[in-house]
């Protein structure tokens, strides 16, 4: 099998480009920024494009490049995470409290390398999308779709780094791949009293604890066990003093399911549970939900193109089937409009210390993942256009 390192026809200009793209990736790594606040990131990307004579469109902090009249797209996300980086890298984040802990710096570099290779090969019919705000809370994908980024596009490809898969492999599956998701906030308001006189108050912390127990029962006994779905409470705040019953308790969490219908069902049942506290305890209850993110569902034909391209680059052993994950991705909004596929690019490398999960303050990966990731996308686009 040919590979990204051995196929001279497809990599004839790669040595110079490789060093340039790796330098770009490390520069981007130093400037992680919040969704729709990726101003320095956008400046760096646009300067790179300008330096190479490539025209682009700016949509807030998003950047879109067309090669000819596009029919197929490649999407990269560009935002960072509010995490204090502890990798110890010489090019670690310069924005204290922010980090590229989800690999978006690599995604940008891979998309840029693919763009440069397509341009060099004079391949037309492709749109490259550098999308803001994947991590949210406002979806950059939805924003770009509303601005017409899918006009004329019939299919879309994307990848995501995955430290759970060894470097030199990809993970992929057809059909449901990532979960539908939302974020919720529940506020319980009662009456404070001294801890020595609990009968005069309404202990909203205890009432919140009751709700958590009921949620576990809801998941265990109120849904089909063969249909994945979960409700997680990730944050609770309540009370002002150790010896006063909490007047207010706030709970925040997420609902996840592989089917949008199951997500909506769990949301309805959680709402009923929370509102039932009014009757049981006489407290006030508010429930707020974010918009439901749809699930990532991979198109069968596009999956076959990815598998074919990955085998050509990595060999038969380089493609592994993976189970669906309860993680979520706003790439799903594109898939609501046109066929799309996302695959996982393995980046685990024990020798390098690339062993930490996504969103970890020590997450890292080798620059060596850039070339095979780009080569696979390049071949996918070639296959689609042909």
Secondary structure, 3 states (H helix, E strand, C coil): CCCCCCCCCCCCCHHHHHHHHHHHHHHHHCCCCCCCCCHHHHHHHHHHHHHCCCCCEEECCEEEEEECCCCEEEEEECCCECCCCCCCCCCCCCCCCCECCCCHHHHHHHHHHHHHHHHHCCCCCEEEEEECCCCCCCCHHHHHHHCCCCCCCCEEEEEEEEEEEECCCEEECCEEEECEEEEEEEEEECCCCEHHHHHHCCCHHHHHHHHHHHHHHHHHHCCCCCCCEEEEEEEEEECCCCCECCCEEEEEEEEEECCHHHHHHHHHHHHHHHHHHHHHHCCEEEEEECCCECCEEECHHHHHHHHHHHHHHHCHHHEEECCCECCCCCCHHHHCCCEEEEEEEEEEECCCCECCCCCCCCCCCCCCHHHHHHHHHHHHHHHHHC
